[in-house]
Amino acid sequence: MSGEFTVLIPARLKASRLPDKPLADLAGVPMVVRVARQAARSLAVRCVVAADDERILQACAAHGVEALLTRRDHPSGSDRLAQACTELQLADDAVVVNVQGDEPLIDPGLIDAVARELVQRPDCAMSTAAHAITDMTDFLSPHVVKVVLDQRRTALYFSRAPIAWWRDGMADPAQRHTLPSPAPLRHIGLYAYRAGFLRRFPLLSVAPLEVTESLEQLRVLWHGERIAVHLSDQPPAPGVDTPADLERVRALLGSASPAPV
């Protein structure tokens, strides 16, 4: 199986917490363009932005980034990428990496690792990444998604709950603030898919567990597909979900006040 892969970047203007997020200025460059430039530093043979608005296409064109227009009414980024796979006529066995459009500091090496994980696991429809949790607050937080694995690093379950639960340690007051060993794993929201499965994914019925946890990847496990997990030594760089996140990333990039796109 070929090790080649394509990066697709879903970009939607109408984000509830940060409108026009893909066009947010980061050191004089629209965020979606900065994401595409980071992704292009990976080993991907092609990086394409899947946009829902002409303004995103125009911003990408102005900076030499390939982009295509998808429907505005897609319920999720996965649905948007499924359309992009069809538009790009990708073969069913082609590997596609979904890099979120709000990850301007993403490590290109992590993109390569997640793609390689899927190429090496023909038994899996998808791959993703995780890293060890070292802070009890993160372990207990519902905003930090956890994953547990089998011996081949295949996902058994994803949850907002603290899993695996250390029964004996958490019952002992002397150890209640100590993390279990081996360390629990924080899920990193970077995915690789085989294009054929990605096209099929929106047709799968929504899983009850997916609704309960509000985690789309549980639909994959519910329908009997496997997800391989790359274990990273480092946590991912911060993404941008809120105005505060945007200012934090601007500071990291040494950005001045926003400039027009």
PEDA-V173625 format. One record per residue. N is the residue number from 1. RES is the residue in one letter. OMEGA is omega in radians with two decimals (NA if undefined). Layout:
# PEDA-V173625
n:res:omega
N:RES:OMEGA
N:RES:OMEGA
This chain:
# PEDA-V173625
n:res:omega
1:M:-3.13
2:S:3.08
3:G:-3.13
4:E:3.07
5:F:3.12
6:T:3.02
7:V:3.01
8:L:-3.07
9:I:3.11
10:P:-3.11
11:A:-3.08
12:R:-3.09
13:L:-2.93
14:K:3.04
15:A:-3.02
16:S:-3.05
17:R:-3.11
18:L:-3.11
19:P:3.14
20:D:-3.07
21:K:-3.12
22:P:-3.10
23:L:3.14
24:A:-3.08
25:D:3.04
26:L:-3.13
27:A:3.06
28:G:-3.10
29:V:3.07
30:P:-3.06
31:M:-3.09
32:V:3.09
33:V:3.11
34:R:3.08
35:V:-3.12
36:A:3.12
37:R:3.08
38:Q:-3.13
39:A:-3.14
40:A:3.07
41:R:3.04
42:S:3.12
43:L:-3.13
44:A:3.10
45:V:-3.10
46:R:3.06
47:C:-3.06
48:V:3.04
49:V:3.07
50:A:-2.96
51:A:3.09
52:D:-3.03
53:D:-3.13
54:E:-3.13
55:R:3.09
56:I:3.10
57:L:-3.12
58:Q:3.13
59:A:3.13
60:C:-3.13
61:A:-3.12
62:A:-3.11
63:H:3.06
64:G:-3.14
65:V:3.12
66:E:3.14
67:A:3.05
68:L:-3.10
69:L:3.08
70:T:-3.11
71:R:3.13
72:R:-2.94
73:D:3.10
74:H:-3.11
75:P:-3.11
76:S:3.07
77:G:3.11
78:S:3.09
79:D:3.12
80:R:-3.13
81:L:3.07
82:A:3.08
83:Q:3.14
84:A:3.09
85:C:3.12
86:T:-3.14
87:E:-3.11
88:L:3.11
89:Q:3.11
90:L:3.11
91:A:-3.10
92:D:-3.10
93:D:3.10
94:A:3.12
95:V:-3.13
96:V:3.06
97:V:3.11
98:N:3.07
99:V:-3.10
100:Q:-3.08
101:G:3.11
102:D:3.14
103:E:-3.04
104:P:-3.12
105:L:-3.05
106:I:-3.13
107:D:3.12
108:P:3.12
109:G:3.10
110:L:3.05
111:I:3.13
112:D:-3.07
113:A:-3.14
114:V:3.08
115:A:-3.13
116:R:3.12
117:E:-3.13
118:L:3.12
119:V:-3.10
120:Q:-3.10
121:R:-3.13
122:P:3.12
123:D:-3.07
124:C:3.09
125:A:-3.06
126:M:2.92
127:S:3.12
128:T:-3.07
129:A:3.10
130:A:3.03
131:H:-3.05
132:A:3.04
133:I:-3.12
134:T:-3.06
135:D:-3.11
136:M:3.12
137:T:3.10
138:D:-3.13
139:F:-3.08
140:L:-3.04
141:S:3.05
142:P:3.12
143:H:3.09
144:V:-3.11
145:V:3.13
146:K:3.08
147:V:3.01
148:V:-2.98
149:L:2.96
150:D:-3.03
151:Q:3.11
152:R:-3.08
153:R:3.00
154:T:-3.08
155:A:3.01
156:L:-3.11
157:Y:3.00
158:F:-3.12
159:S:2.97
160:R:3.10
161:A:3.10
162:P:3.13
163:I:-0.16
164:A:-3.09
165:W:-3.11
166:W:-3.00
167:R:-3.04
168:D:-3.12
169:G:-3.10
170:M:3.09
171:A:-3.11
172:D:-3.11
173:P:-3.11
174:A:-3.09
175:Q:-2.99
176:R:-3.13
177:H:3.12
178:T:3.12
179:L:3.10
180:P:3.07
181:S:0.04
182:P:-3.05
183:A:3.01
184:P:-3.01
185:L:3.04
186:R:3.11
187:H:3.04
188:I:-3.02
189:G:3.06
190:L:-3.02
191:Y:2.89
192:A:-3.13
193:Y:2.81
194:R:-2.99
195:A:3.13
196:G:3.10
197:F:3.14
198:L:3.08
199:R:-3.11
200:R:-3.02
201:F:-3.11
202:P:-3.14
203:L:3.13
204:L:3.11
205:S:3.12
206:V:-3.10
207:A:3.08
208:P:3.14
209:L:3.08
210:E:3.13
211:V:-3.11
212:T:-3.06
213:E:-3.01
214:S:-3.14
215:L:-3.04
216:E:-3.08
217:Q:3.11
218:L:3.06
219:R:-3.13
220:V:-3.14
221:L:-3.12
222:W:-3.11
223:H:2.98
224:G:3.09
225:E:-3.09
226:R:3.11
227:I:3.07
228:A:-3.06
229:V:3.01
230:H:3.10
231:L:-3.12
232:S:3.09
233:D:-3.03
234:Q:2.99
235:P:-3.14
236:P:3.03
237:A:-3.09
238:P:3.03
239:G:-3.08
240:V:3.07
241:D:-3.01
242:T:3.05
243:P:3.11
244:A:3.09
245:D:-3.12
246:L:3.13
247:E:3.12
248:R:3.14
249:V:3.07
250:R:3.13
251:A:3.13
252:L:-3.13
253:L:-3.09
254:G:-3.08
255:S:2.98
256:A:-3.14
257:S:-3.06
258:P:3.06
259:A:3.13
260:P:3.14
261:V:NA
